[in-house]
């Protein structure tokens, strides 16, 4: 299911990041309990009137050794590529600037729905200024104050109205997996190797893949659809400086797949961008598999693979449930091993545990390791049950959820994995106070 994507665009110091934080609200801290997951404020999930959508803040782009005008242009272009709806933010106290006009022209060429937010209208003396902004030619101006929340509701009403219909997910009879990773780790080569034919352009130049490509095929009687996520659309030094935006290309693919293949470069090793991308895979709640590509190019001995696997476990502690596969897409070595791992992760994301068996595990876990005092009380678990799949989600009914320490929650998760496997899938445990 596609939630739709909204991008916030505008020149510097008009309040883009403030508006972003206002829209996202408390949900921006969703990853704070997950060590290693990116804290970038580039992308987040927002909710308005029961409608979820992705939101991009273009205010955080850092471009070195480049002039201001070019920076604005690049911010806008990236947002245009990703967005279904664009929020164009201007400063209602300063009037229209040449940079505003330039952004407006770029947005007009996109043919994307545009919502014009005239920001910093928190005083009546500035209210009449909004009519000047009709001159930008991008629609009706909506007065807002990001700092105080004034008019943001009206703004989001219009955004929701313009977003694509939020259709219910359709049942499918294939296993859908996407391939994500930073540029030039071999995503397209891996796609071709899995398909057994060259359907995707492969190049040493970063950014060859322009769009996410869906390819359906059958392997040993099982139907699959692979989604090869796009890299950066343009080449050149300026786009290399904003390589972190390649992760945005994977977001829609994550929503529509069942299993995520996080591709690492075995030759170059693990870098910070890999952690960012893997963090989004973890947050997606889908099955996850690490694929270490270019393993043929690595000088190795009998300990090299074990050392690399240890490194992965150290750098991606929050993804300890993900299997690791070492392959060479170019030489088509060990490619077939991926299919069984994809099937395993897919099956485990849909695994259901009966209520009585689940409660037996919880009782045994408490007997082996009783809860301790935390925040002035001791957790008492009365009973629980599985309430959802993809990922497996369990609710525990307790005396008070605040008494559940993170480490004990982790302990219960490990007990469930010991009992039922759940390789390749995250597990969600939710506490509810018993009425």
N, C-alpha and C positions, 0 to 999 in steps of 0.2 A: 504494500500500500504506500503510495506516495503522499507525504504530508504537505508538500509544497515548500518552496523556499522563498524567503523574503530577504532582500539585501538593502542595507542602509548606505546611501551614497551621498557625498557632498564634500565641499572643500574643508580645510582644516578649521578647527575651532568654531564649528557651528553647532556642536552638541551631539554628534553622531553616537559617540560611546555612551554618553549620558542617557540618550534615548534607548540605546541597546540594553543597557542595564535596567532601565525602567520597564521595558517590555518583558525582559527575561525574568526579572524579580529574583526571588530566592532560589529559583532553579539553577542559577548560574553556579552554585556551589555543589552541584550534583556529584562532581568527581572528587571532592575533597577527601573522602575516605579511601581513595584508591591511589596508593603511592605510584608515582611514575607516570600517571595520566596527565596529559597536557592541561595547563591552566590558562592557555591562551583564550582570550575573549573574542576570537575570530568568529566562532561558530557556537550556537547553542540551540536548544529546543525550547520553544515558547508555547504558551497556551492562552487562548482567548475565546471565551464563549464556547467551551467544549471542543474547540478546533485547535489541534496541534499543528505547528509548522516549524520549519528550520529557519533560523535567522542568522545573517552574516553581518558582521561589523567590519566595514572597510577602513575604519579609522586607525587600525593598528598596524597598517603596512609600513614597514621601514625600508626606505630606499636611499642608499648611500650614493654620494657623488652624482646626484641627478637634480635637475631643476624642478621647481615647485609645480609648474604647469604639467610637465610630463608625469609627475607623481600622481596628480589628480586624474589624469587621463587613464593611467594604468589601473588605479583603484576602480574607476568606473567600468572599464572594460572587463575586469575580472568579475565584478558583481553582476554585470549584464549576462555574462556567460552562464552563471549559476542560477540566477533568480527567475522565478515565475512572476513576482511582483517586486517593484523597486520603490523604496521610500527615499525620496529626494529631499534632503534636509538643507534649509537655508537659514541664515540669521536674520530674524525679523527686525532687529535693531540697527542693522547696518545698511540695509538696502541691497539692491542687486549689484553684484560685482562682476567683473569680466570672467573670473573663475566660475561663478555660478552659471553664467551664460554658456561657457564652454561645456560644462557638465550637462547642461540642458540639451545642447545640440547632440552630444553623444547619446544621451538617453532617447531622444526623439528618433534617432536612426535605429534603435534597437527594436522598435515596435512592441516593446514590453509594456504592460500596464504600469503607470507611474502614479504614485500618491505624493503630492507636494506638501511637505511639513514645514511650516514657517515657525521656527523655534524661537524661544526666549520671549514669547508673548505672555508675560506674567504680570503685565501692568496695562491698564486701560489706555494709557497714553500711546502705547504702541499698536493698539488693536487696529486702527485705521490703516496701518502700514501694509497689511496683508494684501490689499487690493492691487498694490504695485506689482505683485508677483505674478499676476495674470500675464504680464509681459513675457515671462519665460516660455509660455506656450506649452506647458505640460499638464494643464488641468487646473481644477479649482484648488486654491491654497487652503490648507487647514491650519488654523492657529493652534500652537501647542506650547507647553512649557515642559521640557524634559525633566528639569530639576524639580518641579513641583507636581508633575503628573497631570497638569491641566490640558485638556483636549486630547490626551493620548487614547482614551477610550473611543472617541469619534474617529481618530486616525486608524485604529485597529479594526473598527467596524468596516471601514472602507477597504482595508487590506484583505480582510476575510471575504468580503463580497467579491473581490477580484481574483482570489486564489482559485486554482483548478478544483473541481469537485473532489471531495474527499471520499473516494469510492471504497467500499468494503473490499477486503482482500478476497481474491478469487482462489478457489481450490485448484490445485494443479497436481498433475500426476508425475511430475519430474522433480529431480533434486536440483535446486538452483544454487549455484555457488558463484561468488565473485572473487576476483583476484585484485588485491590492492597492494600498494607499496610505493615507495618513492620512485622518482624517475630513473629509468635505466637499470632497474634491478632484474629485468627480464620478464615482465608481466606478459607482454605480447608473445614472446618466444614460448613461454609456458603455456599460454592459450593454444598456440599452434601445435605444440607437442601433445597436449591433451586431446585435441581434435584429430590429430593424426594427419593434418594438412595445413597448408599456409593460407589461412583466411584473414590474418591480421598482418598489416605491414610491420616489419621489424627493421629497426635502424639503430645504429650506435648513437645517433643524435637524440638527445633528450626531448621529449615532447612530440614524438612522431604520432602517437595515438591521439586523435582529435576528439573523439566521443566514446562513451561507453558502448561496447559492441556486444550484443546478445547472440550467441550461437547455440542452437539446440542440436543434440546428437544422442546416440545410443551406444552403450558400452556393456557388453555381456548381459544384455536383456534389460538393463536399467537405463531410463531416460534421464538426461542431464541437460541443463542450460547453463552455460558459462558466460559470465559478464566480465569482460576485460575493461577495466576502468581507464579513462583517458588520462594522459599526462597534460602538461602545460600546452596551450594552443600555439603559442608563439615562441620563437627562439631569440637568442641574443642575451647579452649580459644583464640587461635590466630585468628580464624574467627569471634569470638564475638567482637574482637577489631576493625574489619572492617565491622561491621554490616551495615554501611551506603551504602555499595555496593549492598545491597538487592534491592535498588531502581532501579538498572540497569536492573534487571530481568523484570521489568514492562514496559520498554520502547517500545519494539516491540509490546507488547499487546496494549499499548495506541494507536499506529499507526493503528492497525487493528480493533479497536472496535468503537462503536457508543456512548456508555455511560460508564463512569468510576464510580465504586463503591469504595470509599475510606473508608476502614474499620478502625475504632478506637476501642481501648480496653476500654470498659466502666468501668472495674474494676481497671485498672492501670492508667487511665486518659490519657491526652495528653502530649507527649514528643516532643523534638525538631525534631526527625526523622519523626514524623507524618507531621510536617510542610514541610519538604523537599519533601516528597512523594506527599502531596497535591499540592505543587507548580508545580510539573511535570504534575499532572492531569489538573491543570488550564492552563498551557502552551499548552497542547495538543489541546485545542480548542474543546474538546468533551463535551457532557453532563456529569455533575458531580452530584453524590449523596453521602452524608455522611451516613455511616452505623455504628452506635454505637453498637458493639457486646458485648456479655457476660453481658447483662443488668440484667439477672436473678441473677447474683452473687453480684449485687450492693445493699448495704443497703440503702433503700430509704424511703422518705416520699412524700407528695404531691408536694413538691417544688424541689425535686432532679432532675427531668427531665428538668424543666425550667432552673435550675442553670447550668446543663451540656450544654444545648443548648446555653445559654448565653456565656459560656466559649468558645464554638466552634466559635461563631460569633466574639468574641474578638480576638481569636488566628488566625482565618482564614478570615480576613476582605475582602481579595480579592476574596473569594468564597462565598460572601453573596447571590449569586443566587442559590446555591446548597441547595436542600432539606435535611432534617435530619430525619433519621429513627432509632428507638431504637428496637433492636431485641435480641433474644437469639438463635444462630444457634444450640447450643447443645440441648436445649429444644424445638427447632422448634417453638418458639413463635414469632408472628407478621411477619413471613417470607413472607406471601402472600401479605402484604402491599407493599413490595418492587416492585412487578411487575407493579402496577399502576404508581409508581414513575419513574420506568425505562421507561415505555411507554411515560409518560409525558415529560421527559427529551429528549427522542428520537424524539418525535413529534416537540418539540420546537426548537431543533437544525435545523430542516428542515422547519421551519415556514417562509413563504414569506409574505411581506407587499407590497401592491400596491404602486406605486410611488406617486400618488395623496394623498392617505391617509397618507403616511409617511411625505410628505411635509406639510400637514395640522398640524400634530403633532409638527413639527419643528417650524412652524410659531407661533403656540400657545405657545410653550415653550419660544420663544424669546419675545413674548408679555408679558408673566408673569414674566420673569427674563431676561432683556436685557443684552447683553454682555458688559463687562467693558474694560477699557484700559489695555493692556498687551503688554510688549515689544515694546512700542512706537506706538501702534496702537489699533484699535478696530476691532474685528472680525465681518465680515459681511457674513452671509450665504445666498447664492443665491437660491440654490435648492439642492436636494439630491435624492438618490435612493438606493435600496438594490441591491447589485451586486453578492451576494453569500449566500449559506447556509452552514451549518456544519462547523463553527458556522455562525449564521446570521451576515452578514457583510454589512455595509452601507457606502456609499461615500457621503461626503458633499463637494460641490463646493463653495469655499469661496474666499475672496479677497486676503488673505495671511494665510497659515496654521500656521505660527509661532504665530499668534495672539490668537490661541486657547489654553486657560489655561486648565490644567488637570482637575481642579474642574468643569469647565463648560462642558467639555466632559463627566464627570461623571454625571452631572446634566441631560444632554441630554439622556444618557443611562438610567437613572432612569425614565425619562418621557416615554421612549419607553417601559420599563417594566411595568409601571403603565397602559399604554394603551393596551398592547398586551400580558402581562404576561411574557413570556420567562423564566419561572421557570426552573431551572436545566441546563441552557445553558449560556455560555458567549456570549457577544455581542461585535463585533468589529466595531469601528467607525473610518473611515479614512478621512482625509482632503486633498483635492486637490485644487490647485489654478486654478480658472476659466481662460481659455484662452481669 
